[in-house]
Amino acid sequence: MQNPFESGHIKNYVLLYVSVVVIMILFFIASTLFHDVSKVDKKIFNKEVNKTNDLVVEKETTKSKTFKFKLLDKAY
C-alpha cells in the first residue's frame, strides 16, 4: 500500500472532501431559500372545568377498591 502523502494522491482526497462540503452547503442554502414558512395560528385551549370528569374519577376509585383476585389466608 502506498502512502498518499508521498504519491500525490492527497490532492484527490482533499478535492473529494471539499466537494462534499460544497454540495452540503448548496443543499442547505437551497432548502432555506425554497422553504416557505406559513404563519401558525395560536392555539386556544378551553379553560372551563368539566364537571363530569370528576364523577367518572370517583366511580373508578370505588371500583378499584374491590379486588379481582382473592389473596391466600396464609402466606407461605
PyMOL commands that set and color helices and strands:
alter all, ss='L'
color gray80, all
select helices_A, chain A and resi 4-7+10-33+51-64
alter helices_A, ss='H'
color red, helices_A
deselect
rebuild
show_as cartoon
